[in-house]
Every structure is written in C-alpha cells, then in structure tokens.
C-alpha cells in the first residue's frame, strides 16, 4: 500500500520543462507540467469554471471535429446545450481535448484545492502559458526513467512530443512521394535490411512514399529519437524533432542520414539524397514552427499560438 501510494504521489509531482534545458535544443518559453487527471476531471473543471466569473475565458477545443462534442464549446448556443449537458459530453470525447483557462491566482487556487493540481514555483511567477499533460497517459515513461521526479532521457521526452504531434496533425504524411528521389524498389527485399525493418508491413506495396519514411524512421532509431517508430507512425516524430531538436532551419544541414550506410552492403543514402532529406527537414521545420500552437518562435501568426495568461489542460489520447 505504501509503495502504491508513493508511486501515485510521485506521478502527481509536477515535472517542469523549464528544468529540462539539456533535453531541448530549442527550449520552450513556457511550462510543460505533468499531473494526474483524465477526461472526467476535465469535464468537472470545465463545469466549475464555466460557472465562475471567468466563464468567458473558459474554452474547450478538440484536435479535430468530434461528433460527441462538436468542434468545441463555441457551438453550445447553436445547439441549445446547457453547461451540464456539455460537461457530460466531454466525458465521451473520442478526440484529444484541450481545456483553456485564464491564468490567475483564483484559478490556480481552485485547481490546487478542488482538483489536486500542482504547480512548480517557476510556473506561477510570471504570465507565461502553462501546459498540463496527464500522467496516466505517459506514466510508463516516468516510472521507467525518472530521478528526483524528472525525466532524464531525450528518448522518453521525444515520445511526449510525438504525442503532441498526433494532437496537432500538422506534418501529416511527412513525405511527398512526387518530390522524393527515385529508388529501385526491387532491391529493398534483398539488400536494405535496416530500411526494410522500418518500412514494416508496407514492404510488399512499398513506393517512394514509404521508402523515404522508412529511411527517416531508421535514422531516428539510430540516434535514439522515438526509437522503433514505424514508417506508418512517423509524421508525429518528425513534428517533435523539428519542434525541439532543431534550433533553426539551418540545423537541417548538420543532419547526416548517411550514417545508415554503415550497416548495409550498399549505400542506402547517397550524397544527393542526403541533401534532399536535409531540405525536407528545413522546409518541415518552418511549417512546424509557423503552425504549431506549441511553438512560440519564428512566426508572426500569434493568434493560433499558446497565449500568455492562459492554462492549457490537454489529453494526448482519445
């Protein structure tokens, strides 16, 4: 019982991204905190603050349109839905949720007292945004790789950012096969052992699209970023890498995909193909930082970004 309670309390401890500068080449200027909550808690928090004097600053969004809760609570008046009814609908959401609250002393006090949220000292000393991520959805990362309640490895943090990529779905498929270099697909089955592993079950119907995704997935595994990610699930990893592992688009020029040649009988990535992959990451870096709400850099489009003065309580999985 004591061990179980200790684990539970450890999971409730706040983990602050501002304490992880060693894990980010491009550190965020806001707090990313981990706490113990689920969609039922989000429902109750929504209901609590929607009846407060801050109700006009309380909002629910989803990653994509969800038939259970529509596209968010902007449509409540259109459908004549009460706060209680919508709060019940939140519990049945099929998509990732995002509850937005104003950041002030009253809201922080209620989140602490009524819902057992914990804040780091640095998270409440200024007006920067706070992003909460539920511990239950990444609990295994914390249990397997924590010291003093801190995530110690880029590998485990990379999977958290991968899940943020699922939340936003900006990178999409990742590779446009119409622009990709040509490849002799008949050689894949007999020569490209490492690439074949990451093309995975798509091998028999492989085209340039999956081939180059397989190359990037193999490279991520080689450097320890979301290792064992498949070509099918690659796009969110590309998102996470561009978000935090590249300080600028010029960092793409330092990426060497030719390291994959070391364990193959043939050159998997030639010089020209390496340059094409670098250009792909340069272009994708700009897309991610221009479009992602979690990046507050390199973009004039601040309307869709995380805003100062707000708390964001999100779920990573439906």
N, C-alpha and C positions, 0 to 999 in steps of 0.2 A: 504493500500500500504506500509506504514512504517513497519507494523508488518511482512508482507510477505518479505520485503527486509531485515529486521532484522533476520528472520529465515534463509534466504538464506546466509547472511553473516556469521551467526553462524555456518552453515553447512560447510562453506568454511574454518573456523578456523581449524588450524592443531591440531589434537589430538595426543599426543605423548605417545607411550607405555612406554617410559622411565619415564614418570610421573605416572605410574601405578604399582609400586612395590607391593602395597597392594593387587593387584588382581592376582598376579602370584607367585606361589611357586618357579618357575624356570624362572626368568625374562630373556627376550631375551637380547642379547648384541647389538642389532641394533634398529633403529627407525621403528615403525609402525605408519604411518600417514594417516589421513583421509582427502580427498579432493573431490572437485566437478568436476567429469569428466565422460565420457561414451565412448563407442567403437568408435564413430565418432571422439572424441578428440584423442583417442589413434591412430587412423588412421592418423590424421593430425600431431601428434607429431612424429610418425614413419617417415612420409614423410619428415618432416622438418629436422630431424637429419640424415636421410639416405642420405641426400644431403650435409651434413656438412663434415668437416674434420674428424669427429669421426665416419663416416659411418661403418667402420669395427668393431666397438664395439657396434653397434646397432643391436638388435635381437628381433624377435617375436617368442614366444613359445605358444603352446596350452596345456590344461590339458590332452587331448587325441587327437588322429588324427581327424581332421575336414576336410571334403570334400571341404568346401568352401575356406579354406586357407592352406590345406595340414597339415603337421606336424610342420609348422613353415616356416620362410623365408630362411632356408638353401637350399630349393629346387627351388629357383627362377631361377637359371641358367639352371636347368634341363628342366624347362617348358618354358623358354624364356619369362618370365613375367617381365614387367617393374616395377619400384618403384610405379608409379601412379596406375597401374593396381592392384598391390598387396595391396596398401593402400585402394583401393575401396573394395577389397575382405575382408579386416579386418572388415569393417563395417557390413558384412554379416555373421560374425563368429557365429557358433552355440555352440561353446565350450568356456570355460573360457580362457581369454587371459592373456599373460604376456609379457609386453614390457620391455626390458632390455636396459638401457642407462648407459654410463660411468658417474661416479660421479666426476664432476669437476666444477670450477667456471663458465665456459662458459655455460655448460648445465643447471646448476641451474639458472643462469641469464635468459636464454631463457625460461625455464619453468615458471619462475615468470612473465616475461614481456609478452610473447606471449600467454601463456596458463593459466595464473592466478593461478598457483600452489603456495602454501605457505609452507615454511619450518620453523620448530622450530629452535631456536638458537642451541640447542644441536645436531640437525641432521646434521649441516654443520660444526661442529667444529672438526670433525675427518673423517677418511676414512671408517667408518663402513657403511654397506649397509643401504638403506632406502627402505621401502616397502610402497607403496601407495595403499589405498583401497578406492573405490568410495563411497562418502557419500550417493548417491541416493540408493545404494543397502542395506545400513544399516541405512538409515535416521530415521526410526521409533525408533531404539534403542537410537539414540542421542536425539530425541525430547522428548521421554518419560523418559529419565534417564540421565540428564546432569546437571552439576553445574559448572559454570566457564568453560564451553566447555570441560569438562572432563566426561568420562563415570564413574559412581560411583559404579557400581554393577558387581560382578563376573558373575551374571546371564546373563547380556547383553553382556559382553565380551565373555562369553562362546559360544554364538551363532555366533560371528565373527569367533572364532577359529573353530567352527563346519563347517562354510562355507569354511574355508581353508582346512578342511578335505575332502570336496567334490572336491576341486580343485586338490588335490593330489591323493586321492583314494588309500591310502596305506593300510589301515586296512581292506578294502573290506567288507566281510560279518560280520566280527568280531568274530564269534564263530564257531569253527569246531565241528559239532554235533557228529562226530565219537569219539572225545575225551571227550565229555561232560558227566557228571554223569547222571545216569538214572533218569527218573521221571515218575510217574503214571499219564499219561495224562488224564485219566478218572476223576481224582479229580479236574482238573482245573476249570471246569464249575461251580462246586458247592462250592468249598472251597477257591480257591485262587483269591479272589476278586481283590486285587491290581495288581497282576501279570496279570490277565485276561485283565485288562484295558490297559496294555501296550503291550500285545500280539496283541491287537486290532483286526482287521478283519481277522487275520490269525488264530483265535482260532479254527475254525472248522477243519482246516487242520494242527493243531499245531503238531510240533515234537520237539525234544530236541533243535534243532537249534533255533526256535522261542521262546521256553520256556525260555532258559537262556538269550537270548537277552531281553526278557520281564523282567526278574529279574534285569538285569543291568539298563534298562530304568527306572524301578520303583525306583531303588536306586538313579539314577541321579535326579529323580524328588524329592525324599526325601531330598537330600542335596542341591537342588536348582541349579543344573548344567544342562543347556538346558532343563528346565522343560517342560513336556508334549511331549518330543520327543518320537516317536513311535519305536517299535521294528524294523520296516522296515527301519527307518532312523537313526539307532543307531550308525553305524560304524563311521561317522564323529565326533560324540560326544565323542566316545572312543578315537579317534585321538586327539581331542582338550584337553581332560583331561590328557592324557599321555604327551602331549606337554608342558603344562604349570602348571598343578596342582600336578604333581609329581616331586619332586626334584631329585629323584633317583629311581631305580627299587625297592629298599628296602622299599620305601613308600607304596608299594602294601601291605606289611604285616600289615599296620595300617588300611587298608580299611575293614570295618565291614559291610557285607551285611546282617547280622542277624538282623539289625535294622528293616528290613521288617517284621520280625515275630511279631512285637508289635501290629499290627492292623489286624492280621489274626487269625483264630481259630486253625490253625495248623502251624507247623514250615515250613516256606517257604524255608529257607536256614539253613541246619544243619551245624555242625562244619566242617565236611569233605568237604562239598560243598563250604563253605566259603573259605576254604584253596584252593580249586581248582580255584575259581574266583580270589583270590589273585595271584595265579601263572599265571593265564591268563593275568592279568594286568601287572605283572612283565615281562612276555615274550613280550607283546604288547608294553610296554614302550621301550624296547630295539629295537624293529622293527621300531617304530616311529622315535626315535632319530638317528637311523642308516640311515634311508631312507628319511626322510622329509627334503626338502630344507630349511624349516623354523626353523629347529633346527641346531645350530652350535656347539652342545655339543656331547660328548660321541660317537664320530665316527671318524675314520681315513679316511673315504671316503669323502674328502672335495670337490671333483670335481663336485658333484651334489648339493652342498650347496649354499646358498646365499653367494656371494663373496664380500669381501671388495672392495671398489672403484666402486660400481655399484648402480644404482637406479632401482627399480622394480615397474612398474606400472601395476597393475593387475585388473581383473574383477573377482568377486566371482560367478556371474551367467552368463549363456549364454545370 
